[in-house]
Each structure stands twice: as structure tokens, then as C-alpha cells.
Amino acid sequence: MENHKLVIPQHLNQYGYLFGGNLLQWVDEYAWIAAVHDYPGRRFVTIGMDRVEFHRSVRKGTILRFDIQQSHKGLTSVQYLAKVFAQDPESGKEESVFTTTITYVCLDDQGKKQPI
């Protein structure tokens, strides 16, 4: 699954760079959407993200491309590899910004783990 996001002023910190928390929120949201598309009718919650490391800074006006792919499925959980790329709208040049694996667990109506 692929999504895009334009970095605008309200996404920036006091130094003019993208707040890392915004990027983490978008990764979580887009990967969750991929999970519910892959498994309609299932309820997923985030249980973890591995290695949170930003490869480069992001400025206003950058277009982010989110590439979300399922990487593993267990009995009650599923993992997605999230790759984020920054594209300069003027040059079209694209660079890796962030990569992580995010894990979701499937829950029943009572909030207990259930098979996917």
C-alpha cells in the first residue's frame, strides 16, 4: 500500500524540521489501514514498532511517500514493513527518511487476543 503526505508548517518543530512524532503517527495510521484492508472485519491495535531511527531531516514542502508492505503474519498478530521516502517536489529526487517494522495484534470485542 502506498500513501503520500505533504509536510506543511504545522508539522514542523521550532527549528523548521518535521516533528518525529508526526512521522510516527502517519506510519502507524497508514500501516493500520493496510492491516484492516488485508483483514476486513478484524480489530487491530498497535503493540510495537522496532528501531525508531530517522535517516535524514525533513523540511516544509517535502512530499513524503509511505510504502507499507505486510512482512509477517502470526496467529494473532501481523507485521508491516514501513518505508518512508522524502521527495523534493522541484527536483523529483527521492531519499529514504525512515524504516521500521510495526506490529499489530488482533482483538475480540472484549479486548482479548484472537486469531486473525
Contacts in CASP RR format, 6 or more apart in sequence:
PFRMAT RR
TARGET T0000
AUTHOR 0000-0000-0000
METHOD contacts of the structure
MODEL  1
MENHKLVIPQHLNQYGYLFGGNLLQWVDEYAWIAAVHDYPGRRFVTIGMD
RVEFHRSVRKGTILRFDIQQSHKGLTSVQYLAKVFAQDPESGKEESVFTT
TITYVCLDDQGKKQPI
1 30 0 8 1.000
1 33 0 8 1.000
1 34 0 8 1.000
1 37 0 8 1.000
1 67 0 8 1.000
1 68 0 8 1.000
1 69 0 8 1.000
2 65 0 8 1.000
2 66 0 8 1.000
2 67 0 8 1.000
2 68 0 8 1.000
3 26 0 8 1.000
3 30 0 8 1.000
3 33 0 8 1.000
3 65 0 8 1.000
3 66 0 8 1.000
3 68 0 8 1.000
4 63 0 8 1.000
4 64 0 8 1.000
4 65 0 8 1.000
4 66 0 8 1.000
5 26 0 8 1.000
5 63 0 8 1.000
5 64 0 8 1.000
5 66 0 8 1.000
6 61 0 8 1.000
6 62 0 8 1.000
6 63 0 8 1.000
6 64 0 8 1.000
7 18 0 8 1.000
7 58 0 8 1.000
7 59 0 8 1.000
7 60 0 8 1.000
7 61 0 8 1.000
7 62 0 8 1.000
7 63 0 8 1.000
7 64 0 8 1.000
8 60 0 8 1.000
8 61 0 8 1.000
9 60 0 8 1.000
11 18 0 8 1.000
11 19 0 8 1.000
11 22 0 8 1.000
11 60 0 8 1.000
12 18 0 8 1.000
12 19 0 8 1.000
12 59 0 8 1.000
12 60 0 8 1.000
13 19 0 8 1.000
16 59 0 8 1.000
16 60 0 8 1.000
17 57 0 8 1.000
17 58 0 8 1.000
17 59 0 8 1.000
18 57 0 8 1.000
18 58 0 8 1.000
18 59 0 8 1.000
18 62 0 8 1.000
20 54 0 8 1.000
23 54 0 8 1.000
23 58 0 8 1.000
23 64 0 8 1.000
23 84 0 8 1.000
23 97 0 8 1.000
23 98 0 8 1.000
24 49 0 8 1.000
24 52 0 8 1.000
26 64 0 8 1.000
26 66 0 8 1.000
27 49 0 8 1.000
27 66 0 8 1.000
27 68 0 8 1.000
27 82 0 8 1.000
27 84 0 8 1.000
27 98 0 8 1.000
27 100 0 8 1.000
27 102 0 8 1.000
28 46 0 8 1.000
28 49 0 8 1.000
28 102 0 8 1.000
30 66 0 8 1.000
30 68 0 8 1.000
30 82 0 8 1.000
31 68 0 8 1.000
31 80 0 8 1.000
31 82 0 8 1.000
31 102 0 8 1.000
31 104 0 8 1.000
32 44 0 8 1.000
32 46 0 8 1.000
32 104 0 8 1.000
34 68 0 8 1.000
34 69 0 8 1.000
34 70 0 8 1.000
34 80 0 8 1.000
35 42 0 8 1.000
35 44 0 8 1.000
35 70 0 8 1.000
35 78 0 8 1.000
35 80 0 8 1.000
35 104 0 8 1.000
36 42 0 8 1.000
36 44 0 8 1.000
38 70 0 8 1.000
38 78 0 8 1.000
39 78 0 8 1.000
39 106 0 8 1.000
39 116 0 8 1.000
42 106 0 8 1.000
42 116 0 8 1.000
43 106 0 8 1.000
43 107 0 8 1.000
43 108 0 8 1.000
43 109 0 8 1.000
43 111 0 8 1.000
44 78 0 8 1.000
44 104 0 8 1.000
44 105 0 8 1.000
44 106 0 8 1.000
44 107 0 8 1.000
45 104 0 8 1.000
45 105 0 8 1.000
45 107 0 8 1.000
46 102 0 8 1.000
46 103 0 8 1.000
46 104 0 8 1.000
47 77 0 8 1.000
47 103 0 8 1.000
47 104 0 8 1.000
47 105 0 8 1.000
48 102 0 8 1.000
48 103 0 8 1.000
49 100 0 8 1.000
49 101 0 8 1.000
49 102 0 8 1.000
49 103 0 8 1.000
50 100 0 8 1.000
50 101 0 8 1.000
50 102 0 8 1.000
51 99 0 8 1.000
51 100 0 8 1.000
51 101 0 8 1.000
52 100 0 8 1.000
53 98 0 8 1.000
54 97 0 8 1.000
54 98 0 8 1.000
55 95 0 8 1.000
55 96 0 8 1.000
55 97 0 8 1.000
55 98 0 8 1.000
55 99 0 8 1.000
56 86 0 8 1.000
56 95 0 8 1.000
56 96 0 8 1.000
56 97 0 8 1.000
58 64 0 8 1.000
58 86 0 8 1.000
58 97 0 8 1.000
61 89 0 8 1.000
62 86 0 8 1.000
62 87 0 8 1.000
62 88 0 8 1.000
62 89 0 8 1.000
63 86 0 8 1.000
63 87 0 8 1.000
63 89 0 8 1.000
64 84 0 8 1.000
64 85 0 8 1.000
64 86 0 8 1.000
64 87 0 8 1.000
64 97 0 8 1.000
65 84 0 8 1.000
65 85 0 8 1.000
65 86 0 8 1.000
65 87 0 8 1.000
65 94 0 8 1.000
66 82 0 8 1.000
66 83 0 8 1.000
66 84 0 8 1.000
67 82 0 8 1.000
67 83 0 8 1.000
67 84 0 8 1.000
67 85 0 8 1.000
68 80 0 8 1.000
68 81 0 8 1.000
68 82 0 8 1.000
68 83 0 8 1.000
69 80 0 8 1.000
69 81 0 8 1.000
70 78 0 8 1.000
70 79 0 8 1.000
70 80 0 8 1.000
70 81 0 8 1.000
71 79 0 8 1.000
71 80 0 8 1.000
71 81 0 8 1.000
71 101 0 8 1.000
72 78 0 8 1.000
72 79 0 8 1.000
73 79 0 8 1.000
73 116 0 8 1.000
74 116 0 8 1.000
75 115 0 8 1.000
75 116 0 8 1.000
76 105 0 8 1.000
76 106 0 8 1.000
76 113 0 8 1.000
76 114 0 8 1.000
76 115 0 8 1.000
76 116 0 8 1.000
77 103 0 8 1.000
77 104 0 8 1.000
77 105 0 8 1.000
77 106 0 8 1.000
77 116 0 8 1.000
78 103 0 8 1.000
78 104 0 8 1.000
78 106 0 8 1.000
78 116 0 8 1.000
79 101 0 8 1.000
79 102 0 8 1.000
79 103 0 8 1.000
79 104 0 8 1.000
80 101 0 8 1.000
80 102 0 8 1.000
80 104 0 8 1.000
81 99 0 8 1.000
81 100 0 8 1.000
81 101 0 8 1.000
82 98 0 8 1.000
82 99 0 8 1.000
82 100 0 8 1.000
82 101 0 8 1.000
82 102 0 8 1.000
83 96 0 8 1.000
83 98 0 8 1.000
83 99 0 8 1.000
84 96 0 8 1.000
84 97 0 8 1.000
84 98 0 8 1.000
84 99 0 8 1.000
85 94 0 8 1.000
85 95 0 8 1.000
85 96 0 8 1.000
85 97 0 8 1.000
86 94 0 8 1.000
86 95 0 8 1.000
86 96 0 8 1.000
86 97 0 8 1.000
87 93 0 8 1.000
87 94 0 8 1.000
88 94 0 8 1.000
105 113 0 8 1.000
106 113 0 8 1.000
106 114 0 8 1.000
106 115 0 8 1.000
106 116 0 8 1.000
107 113 0 8 1.000
107 114 0 8 1.000
108 114 0 8 1.000
END
